[in-house]
């Protein structure tokens, strides 16, 4: 077994995922960040995701002669997590940190809660690879488009009138029942039931009907002057997924949201969403469970998706997260889950940022600029009570694992410095 010296900060080599929707070669932030760790980049290949963490599908390794897997490092040194975090998450990181570079839309999807995740893993392990839930948060690095949650019901009613092709596919009975329900004085439960019926009718529509009515709609919109942003989005998605993909029509039911750099959305379990374009930071519970229904050639589990959703509805703005100030130059994105929180530090030339010791493990990636990282940490496994570590270079794309209870200091160089840092804490005792 390889033995590493007792340190609290380790530079990592992280792996990429090449999915069809990713940006190609040098255009991809994923590719450019991965190149900093020695990856060779093929300009014709899509580089969709950079994975930072311990997930077995693309585990990170220490970037030195040992190339020790990050999970092994954590398992061999519980103090890097704290014993409480180590015990709670069985010697593993509870989150997966990612960069996404999106050239075309990802699938319309949702992620299961813990109960459903365990059931899907038990009943269909060929499609669902682990029993965990997968709440996730996305923070825009560039202008970013997504679909997120169901629209306000009055907007969906308007779309049934403005886009008669949608009404034709779901049928007059479903259409009339939905409009009558949501325009009457009915309970939220009745509204959600009507929305579920409408969404189910769309998702279960025969392929020949989808192909026909989407072609009719596309032809009509192409001949329309002064199209709005939604019509342009429909045409773009039809070009990306031609032949009658039902996801093209699903955008009439889901909120289209635009994020500027630094803006974020949190996606809880059983909520429909799809990323459409741009680059983002993403953090999630360590899982790869996805239930898909449209804008994809992959396996679609329509029955599970329709049954699992919460059918909450409302404005896209309700999906956005508001970060809070942290230290001098950072913001804290703190979603309502146990597994992770994310910090963003943004510094101009010469500015110094200090993060007090966090009692849990963290991963840091530099997304812009350069600087110097240093720490002064106490380590119970060290022979001295305090160890001063050599400063570490911060360059765009560099990734570091930072052990628990390690205060850090980052100083920006000439081009300024931006980094994101995901961390986990032990759950408070009940």
C-alpha positions in Angstrom: 0.0 0.0 0.0 1.4 3.4 -1.0 2.1 5.7 1.9 1.7 9.5 1.3 3.4 12.1 3.6 1.0 13.8 6.0 -0.3 16.8 4.2 -3.6 18.6 4.2 -3.7 19.8 0.6 -3.2 17.6 -2.5 -3.4 18.6 -6.1 -5.6 16.2 -8.1 -5.8 14.8 -11.7 -9.4 14.6 -12.7 -11.1 12.7 -15.5 -13.4 13.9 -18.3 -16.6 12.5 -19.7 -17.2 12.6 -23.5 -20.9 12.8 -24.1 -22.4 13.8 -27.4 -23.9 17.1 -26.0 -20.5 18.4 -24.9 -18.5 21.3 -26.5 -15.8 20.2 -28.8 -12.1 20.3 -28.1 -10.5 23.7 -27.3 -13.9 25.4 -27.1 -14.8 23.4 -24.1 -13.8 24.6 -20.6 -13.8 21.0 -19.5 -11.0 20.3 -22.1 -9.0 23.4 -21.2 -9.2 22.6 -17.5 -8.2 19.0 -18.0 -5.3 20.0 -20.2 -3.7 21.6 -17.1 -3.4 18.2 -15.5 -1.7 16.7 -18.6 -4.7 15.5 -20.6 -4.2 15.4 -24.4 -7.1 17.1 -26.1 -8.6 16.0 -29.4 -10.2 19.0 -31.1 -12.9 16.8 -32.8 -14.0 15.2 -29.5 -16.8 16.5 -27.2 -15.6 17.2 -23.7 -18.8 17.4 -21.7 -17.9 17.0 -18.0 -14.9 17.2 -15.7 -15.5 15.0 -12.6 -13.8 15.9 -9.3 -14.3 13.3 -6.6 -14.4 9.6 -5.9 -17.2 8.3 -8.1 -16.0 5.0 -9.5 -17.0 5.9 -13.0 -14.2 8.6 -13.2 -12.3 8.8 -9.9 -9.8 11.6 -9.2 -6.1 10.7 -8.3 -3.4 12.6 -6.5 -1.2 14.3 -9.1 2.2 13.0 -8.1 4.3 9.9 -8.5 2.0 7.8 -6.4 -1.2 8.6 -8.4 -3.1 7.5 -5.3 -6.9 7.4 -5.8 -8.6 10.1 -3.8 -10.9 7.6 -2.2 -7.9 5.6 -1.0 -6.3 8.7 0.4 -9.5 9.5 2.4 -9.9 6.0 3.6 -6.3 5.8 4.8 -6.4 9.2 6.6 -9.7 9.7 8.4 -8.5 13.0 9.8 -8.7 14.5 6.3 -12.5 14.2 6.6 -12.9 14.3 10.4 -14.0 11.1 12.0 -17.6 12.3 12.0 -17.8 12.8 8.3 -15.7 9.7 7.7 -18.2 7.6 9.7 -21.3 9.2 8.3 -20.2 8.6 4.7 -18.3 5.4 5.1 -14.9 6.7 4.3 -16.0 8.4 1.1 -16.8 11.9 -0.2 -20.6 12.5 -0.2 -20.6 14.8 -3.2 -19.4 14.9 -6.8 -18.1 18.2 -8.1 -18.2 18.9 -11.9 -17.6 21.3 -14.7 -20.1 21.1 -17.6 -19.5 22.5 -21.1 -22.8 22.2 -23.0 -23.0 22.5 -26.8 -26.6 21.1 -27.2 -29.4 20.3 -24.8 -29.2 17.5 -22.2 -32.1 15.2 -21.7 -35.3 16.3 -19.9 -34.8 14.4 -16.6 -35.3 14.1 -12.9 -33.3 12.5 -10.1 -34.8 10.1 -7.6 -35.0 10.6 -3.8 -33.3 8.1 -1.6 -36.3 5.7 -1.4 -36.9 5.6 -5.1 -33.2 5.5 -5.8 -32.9 2.3 -3.7 -35.9 0.8 -5.4 -34.7 1.5 -9.0 -31.2 0.1 -8.2 -32.8 -3.0 -6.8 -35.3 -3.5 -9.7 -33.3 -2.2 -12.7 -29.5 -2.2 -11.9 -28.7 -2.2 -15.6 -30.2 1.3 -15.9 -29.7 2.7 -12.4 -26.2 2.1 -11.1 -26.4 3.0 -7.4 -29.1 3.4 -4.6 -28.4 7.0 -3.8 -30.4 10.2 -4.4 -29.0 13.0 -6.5 -29.9 16.5 -5.5 -27.8 18.9 -7.5 -26.9 22.6 -7.8 -25.7 24.4 -10.9 -23.8 27.7 -10.9 -23.3 29.5 -14.2 -19.7 30.2 -15.4 -20.9 31.7 -18.7 -24.4 32.7 -19.8 -26.4 29.5 -19.2 -29.7 28.2 -20.3 -31.8 25.6 -18.6 -35.3 24.2 -18.2 -36.3 24.0 -14.6 -39.6 22.9 -13.0 -43.2 23.4 -14.3 -44.3 26.8 -15.5 -47.1 28.7 -13.8 -50.4 27.1 -14.8 -51.8 30.1 -16.6 -48.7 30.1 -18.9 -49.3 26.4 -19.8 -53.0 27.2 -20.5 -51.8 30.0 -22.8 -49.5 27.6 -24.6 -52.3 25.2 -25.3 -54.0 28.0 -27.2 -50.9 29.5 -28.8 -49.4 26.1 -29.8 -52.4 24.1 -31.1 -50.1 21.2 -31.9 -49.6 20.6 -28.2 -53.4 20.5 -27.7 -53.7 18.1 -30.7 -51.2 15.7 -29.3 -52.6 15.4 -25.8 -56.2 15.4 -27.1 -59.3 17.6 -26.4 -60.4 15.8 -23.3 -57.1 16.3 -21.4 -56.8 19.9 -22.8 -60.3 20.9 -21.7 -60.0 19.3 -18.3 -56.7 21.0 -17.6 -57.9 24.5 -18.6 -61.2 24.0 -16.6 -59.3 22.9 -13.5 -56.6 25.6 -13.4 -59.0 28.4 -14.2 -61.4 27.4 -11.5 -61.2 27.7 -7.7 -59.6 24.4 -7.2 -57.1 23.1 -4.6 -53.3 22.8 -5.3 -53.8 19.1 -5.2 -56.4 19.2 -8.0 -54.1 21.5 -10.0 -51.2 19.1 -9.6 -53.4 16.2 -10.6 -54.5 18.0 -13.8 -50.9 18.9 -14.6 -49.8 15.3 -14.1 -52.5 14.2 -16.5 -51.4 16.7 -19.1 -47.7 15.8 -18.8 -48.4 12.1 -18.8 -50.5 12.4 -22.0 -47.7 14.3 -23.7 -45.0 11.8 -22.6 -47.1 8.8 -23.6 -48.1 10.2 -27.0 -47.5 7.8 -29.9 -44.3 8.5 -31.8 -46.1 9.0 -35.2 -48.3 11.7 -33.6 -45.2 13.5 -32.1 -43.4 13.3 -35.4 -46.4 14.7 -37.4 -47.4 17.5 -35.0 -43.9 18.7 -34.3 -43.2 18.9 -38.0 -46.4 20.9 -38.4 -45.4 23.2 -35.6 -41.9 23.7 -36.9 -43.1 24.6 -40.4 -45.6 27.1 -38.9 -42.9 28.7 -36.7 -40.4 28.9 -39.5 -42.9 31.0 -41.5 -43.7 33.3 -38.5 -42.2 36.7 -38.4 -41.0 38.3 -35.2 -40.7 35.0 -33.3 -40.3 35.1 -29.6 -37.5 33.4 -27.6 -39.6 30.4 -26.9 -40.4 29.8 -30.6 -36.7 30.1 -31.4 -35.9 27.6 -28.6 -38.4 25.1 -30.1 -36.8 25.4 -33.5 -33.3 25.0 -32.1 -34.2 21.9 -30.1 -35.9 20.4 -33.1 -32.6 20.9 -35.1 -30.6 19.2 -32.3 -33.1 16.3 -31.8 -34.9 16.0 -35.2 -37.5 13.4 -36.1 -40.2 14.2 -33.5 -38.6 14.1 -30.0 -41.3 14.7 -27.4 -38.9 16.9 -25.4 -39.3 19.6 -28.0 -42.9 20.0 -26.9 -42.1 19.6 -23.2 -40.5 23.1 -23.2 -44.1 24.5 -23.4 -44.7 23.1 -19.9 -41.3 23.8 -18.3 -39.7 27.0 -17.2 -37.0 28.3 -19.5 -34.4 30.1 -17.3 -31.4 32.2 -18.2 -28.5 32.4 -15.7 -25.7 34.9 -15.8 -22.3 34.0 -14.4 -22.6 33.5 -10.6 -26.3 32.8 -10.7 -27.4 29.4 -9.4 -30.3 27.0 -9.4 -30.9 24.1 -7.0 -32.6 21.0 -8.3 -34.1 18.8 -5.6 -35.2 15.2 -6.0 -38.2 14.5 -8.3 -38.1 17.9 -10.2 -37.9 18.0 -14.0 -35.1 19.9 -15.6 -32.7 20.0 -18.6 -29.6 22.0 -19.2 -29.6 23.6 -22.7 -26.4 25.6 -23.3 -23.4 27.2 -21.6 -20.8 26.3 -19.0 -21.5 25.7 -15.3 -20.2 24.4 -12.0 -22.3 21.5 -10.8 -22.3 19.8 -7.4 -24.4 16.8 -6.4 -24.7 14.0 -4.1 -22.5 11.1 -5.2 -24.8 9.3 -7.6 -25.2 8.9 -11.4 -29.0 8.1 -11.3 -31.0 9.8 -14.0 -34.6 9.2 -15.1 -34.9 10.5 -18.7 -37.9 11.3 -20.9 -37.0 13.5 -23.8 -34.2 15.2 -25.8 -32.1 12.1 -25.7 -31.4 8.9 -27.7 -30.7 7.1 -24.3 -33.0 4.9 -22.3 -36.3 6.7 -21.5 -38.2 5.6 -18.4 -41.4 7.5 -19.0 -43.5 5.6 -16.5 -41.1 6.2 -13.6 -40.6 9.8 -14.5 -44.4 10.6 -14.7 -45.0 8.9 -11.4 -42.1 10.3 -9.5 -42.4 14.1 -10.1 -43.8 16.4 -7.4 -45.7 18.6 -10.0 -44.8 21.7 -8.2 -45.4 24.7 -10.5 -44.4 28.4 -10.4 -42.1 31.1 -11.8 -38.6 30.3 -12.9 -37.3 32.9 -10.4 -38.4 30.6 -7.6 -35.8 28.1 -8.8 -32.9 30.5 -8.3 -30.6 30.4 -5.3 -29.4 33.5 -3.5 -25.8 33.2 -2.2 -24.7 34.9 1.0 -21.4 36.7 1.7 -18.6 34.6 3.2 -15.3 36.0 4.4 -14.1 39.0 2.4 -14.3 38.0 -1.2 -16.5 34.9 -1.3 -20.1 33.9 -1.6 -21.7 30.8 0.0 -24.2 28.7 -2.0 -25.9 26.6 0.7 -28.7 24.3 -0.6 -31.2 22.6 1.8 -29.4 19.2 1.9 -26.7 17.6 4.0 -24.1 16.5 1.4 -22.5 19.7 0.2 -22.2 23.5 0.1 -20.2 25.5 -2.4 -18.1 28.7 -2.0 -17.1 31.0 -4.8 -14.1 33.4 -4.3 -13.6 36.3 -6.7 -10.5 38.5 -6.2 -8.8 41.3 -8.1 -5.0 41.6 -8.4 -3.3 41.5 -5.0 -6.4 40.8 -3.0 -6.0 38.2 -0.2 -8.8 35.8 0.7 -8.8 33.8 3.9 -11.1 30.9 4.7 -11.2 29.7 8.3 -10.8 26.0 8.9 -13.8 24.0 7.7 -14.5 20.9 9.7 -14.9 18.7 6.7 -13.3 17.8 3.4 -13.4 20.1 0.3 -12.4 20.2 -3.4 -11.3 23.5 -5.0 -11.0 24.3 -8.7 -9.6 27.5 -10.2 -12.0 28.8 -12.9 -10.3 32.0 -13.8 -7.0 33.8 -13.3 -4.1 32.7 -11.1 -2.7 33.1 -7.6 -1.0 31.4 -4.7 -2.6 29.1 -2.1 -1.2 28.4 1.3 -2.2 26.9 4.6 -1.2 26.7 8.2 -2.9 23.6 9.6 -2.9 21.6 12.8 -2.8 17.9 12.2 -3.2 15.2 14.9 -1.3 12.8 12.8 1.7 15.1 12.4 4.6 14.9 14.9 4.4 18.7 15.4 1.3 20.6 16.5 1.3 22.8 13.5 2.7 22.3 10.0 3.4 25.0 7.5 2.9 23.7 4.0 4.7 24.9 0.8 2.6 27.4 -1.1 0.6 25.9 -4.0 0.2 27.4 -7.5 -3.3 28.4 -8.4 -3.8 28.3 -12.2 -6.9 28.0 -14.3 -8.0 24.4 -14.2 -6.0 23.4 -11.2 -7.9 21.2 -8.8 -7.0 20.6 -5.1 -8.3 18.4 -2.3 -8.2 20.2 1.0 -8.3 18.2 4.2 -10.7 19.1 7.1 -9.7 21.8 9.6 -7.3 23.4 7.2 -7.4 27.3 7.1 -6.4 28.5 3.7 -5.2 31.8 2.2 -5.3 32.7 -1.5 -3.6 35.7 -3.0 -4.6 36.8 -6.6 -2.0 37.6 -9.2 -2.1 40.0 -12.1 -5.2 38.6 -13.8 -7.2 38.3 -10.7 -8.5 35.0 -9.3 -11.7 33.0 -9.2 -12.2 29.6 -7.6 -15.0 27.4 -6.5 -14.8 25.2 -3.4 -17.3 22.4 -2.5 -17.3 21.0 1.0 -19.2 18.7 3.3 -19.8 18.8 7.0 -21.1 16.1 9.4 -24.8 16.2 10.0 -25.7 17.6 13.5 -26.8 14.9 16.0 -30.6 14.4 16.1 
